[in-house]
Amino acid sequence: MAQVCPISTRRVDSNMTRIISFQVALFAIILLATQEPLFAAILLFDFAMRALRFVHYSPFHIIGSFVLSGWGIAPKLCDESPKRFALYLGLLASLCIVVFYLVGLTVLATSITAVLIICALLETLFDYCIGCKIYYAIQIAKGLYNNDRNFQ
C-alpha cells in the first residue's frame, strides 16, 4: 500500500529527487574528505533555492533536469509534501553544518554531514526517504492526537 498525503495535491518526480540526493551525497562526501566549508555553502545554497522554489537557480536541480531529459527517463510521480518536509530537514542540516564550521565546531559539523550522507544515500540507492518517514509519523501522531482530543 502506497503512502499518500491527503493535504497536498502537488506531485514531484521521484527520479529527480533521487538524482538530487545523489549530488547531495557526493558533495557531502567531498566535504568530509576535504573539510572545506565551501562545499557546505554549496549544499546550503542548493537546499535554500529548492526550499524557496527557485529551482532554476539550484545547481543540483539544473543538473538533474539535464540528466533526466538526456536519458529520456519517464517521470515517477509521488506526493510533494513528504519530499518538501525532507527538503526542509536537509536545509536545516546544511545550515547547521555551515554554522558549526564557521564557529569551529568541526566534529559536530562532521557528524551532521555523516547523517546527511546516510539519508541521501538511502534515498539515492533504495528510494527510502528518512524525512518522508518522519513526515508520515508526524501526520499519524497529529491524527491520533486530534481524534483523542475530539473524543467525547
Secondary structure as a PSIPRED ss2 file (coil, helix, strand):
# PSIPRED VFORMAT (PSIPRED V4.0)

   1 M C   1.000  0.000  0.000
   2 A C   1.000  0.000  0.000
   3 Q C   1.000  0.000  0.000
   4 V C   1.000  0.000  0.000
   5 C C   1.000  0.000  0.000
   6 P C   1.000  0.000  0.000
   7 I C   1.000  0.000  0.000
   8 S C   1.000  0.000  0.000
   9 T C   1.000  0.000  0.000
  10 R C   1.000  0.000  0.000
  11 R E   0.000  0.000  1.000
  12 V E   0.000  0.000  1.000
  13 D E   0.000  0.000  1.000
  14 S H   0.000  1.000  0.000
  15 N H   0.000  1.000  0.000
  16 M H   0.000  1.000  0.000
  17 T H   0.000  1.000  0.000
  18 R H   0.000  1.000  0.000
  19 I H   0.000  1.000  0.000
  20 I H   0.000  1.000  0.000
  21 S H   0.000  1.000  0.000
  22 F H   0.000  1.000  0.000
  23 Q H   0.000  1.000  0.000
  24 V H   0.000  1.000  0.000
  25 A H   0.000  1.000  0.000
  26 L H   0.000  1.000  0.000
  27 F H   0.000  1.000  0.000
  28 A H   0.000  1.000  0.000
  29 I H   0.000  1.000  0.000
  30 I H   0.000  1.000  0.000
  31 L H   0.000  1.000  0.000
  32 L H   0.000  1.000  0.000
  33 A H   0.000  1.000  0.000
  34 T H   0.000  1.000  0.000
  35 Q C   1.000  0.000  0.000
  36 E C   1.000  0.000  0.000
  37 P H   0.000  1.000  0.000
  38 L H   0.000  1.000  0.000
  39 F H   0.000  1.000  0.000
  40 A H   0.000  1.000  0.000
  41 A H   0.000  1.000  0.000
  42 I H   0.000  1.000  0.000
  43 L H   0.000  1.000  0.000
  44 L H   0.000  1.000  0.000
  45 F H   0.000  1.000  0.000
  46 D H   0.000  1.000  0.000
  47 F H   0.000  1.000  0.000
  48 A H   0.000  1.000  0.000
  49 M H   0.000  1.000  0.000
  50 R H   0.000  1.000  0.000
  51 A H   0.000  1.000  0.000
  52 L C   1.000  0.000  0.000
  53 R C   1.000  0.000  0.000
  54 F C   1.000  0.000  0.000
  55 V H   0.000  1.000  0.000
  56 H H   0.000  1.000  0.000
  57 Y H   0.000  1.000  0.000
  58 S C   1.000  0.000  0.000
  59 P H   0.000  1.000  0.000
  60 F H   0.000  1.000  0.000
  61 H H   0.000  1.000  0.000
  62 I H   0.000  1.000  0.000
  63 I H   0.000  1.000  0.000
  64 G H   0.000  1.000  0.000
  65 S H   0.000  1.000  0.000
  66 F H   0.000  1.000  0.000
  67 V H   0.000  1.000  0.000
  68 L H   0.000  1.000  0.000
  69 S H   0.000  1.000  0.000
  70 G H   0.000  1.000  0.000
  71 W H   0.000  1.000  0.000
  72 G C   1.000  0.000  0.000
  73 I C   1.000  0.000  0.000
  74 A C   1.000  0.000  0.000
  75 P C   1.000  0.000  0.000
  76 K C   1.000  0.000  0.000
  77 L E   0.000  0.000  1.000
  78 C E   0.000  0.000  1.000
  79 D E   0.000  0.000  1.000
  80 E H   0.000  1.000  0.000
  81 S H   0.000  1.000  0.000
  82 P H   0.000  1.000  0.000
  83 K H   0.000  1.000  0.000
  84 R H   0.000  1.000  0.000
  85 F H   0.000  1.000  0.000
  86 A H   0.000  1.000  0.000
  87 L H   0.000  1.000  0.000
  88 Y H   0.000  1.000  0.000
  89 L H   0.000  1.000  0.000
  90 G H   0.000  1.000  0.000
  91 L H   0.000  1.000  0.000
  92 L H   0.000  1.000  0.000
  93 A H   0.000  1.000  0.000
  94 S H   0.000  1.000  0.000
  95 L H   0.000  1.000  0.000
  96 C H   0.000  1.000  0.000
  97 I H   0.000  1.000  0.000
  98 V H   0.000  1.000  0.000
  99 V H   0.000  1.000  0.000
 100 F H   0.000  1.000  0.000
 101 Y H   0.000  1.000  0.000
 102 L H   0.000  1.000  0.000
 103 V C   1.000  0.000  0.000
 104 G C   1.000  0.000  0.000
 105 L C   1.000  0.000  0.000
 106 T H   0.000  1.000  0.000
 107 V H   0.000  1.000  0.000
 108 L H   0.000  1.000  0.000
 109 A H   0.000  1.000  0.000
 110 T H   0.000  1.000  0.000
 111 S H   0.000  1.000  0.000
 112 I H   0.000  1.000  0.000
 113 T H   0.000  1.000  0.000
 114 A H   0.000  1.000  0.000
 115 V H   0.000  1.000  0.000
 116 L H   0.000  1.000  0.000
 117 I H   0.000  1.000  0.000
 118 I H   0.000  1.000  0.000
 119 C H   0.000  1.000  0.000
 120 A H   0.000  1.000  0.000
 121 L H   0.000  1.000  0.000
 122 L H   0.000  1.000  0.000
 123 E H   0.000  1.000  0.000
 124 T H   0.000  1.000  0.000
 125 L H   0.000  1.000  0.000
 126 F H   0.000  1.000  0.000
 127 D C   1.000  0.000  0.000
 128 Y C   1.000  0.000  0.000
 129 C C   1.000  0.000  0.000
 130 I H   0.000  1.000  0.000
 131 G H   0.000  1.000  0.000
 132 C H   0.000  1.000  0.000
 133 K H   0.000  1.000  0.000
 134 I H   0.000  1.000  0.000
 135 Y H   0.000  1.000  0.000
 136 Y H   0.000  1.000  0.000
 137 A H   0.000  1.000  0.000
 138 I H   0.000  1.000  0.000
 139 Q H   0.000  1.000  0.000
 140 I H   0.000  1.000  0.000
 141 A H   0.000  1.000  0.000
 142 K H   0.000  1.000  0.000
 143 G H   0.000  1.000  0.000
 144 L H   0.000  1.000  0.000
 145 Y H   0.000  1.000  0.000
 146 N H   0.000  1.000  0.000
 147 N H   0.000  1.000  0.000
 148 D H   0.000  1.000  0.000
 149 R H   0.000  1.000  0.000
 150 N C   1.000  0.000  0.000
 151 F C   1.000  0.000  0.000
 152 Q C   1.000  0.000  0.000
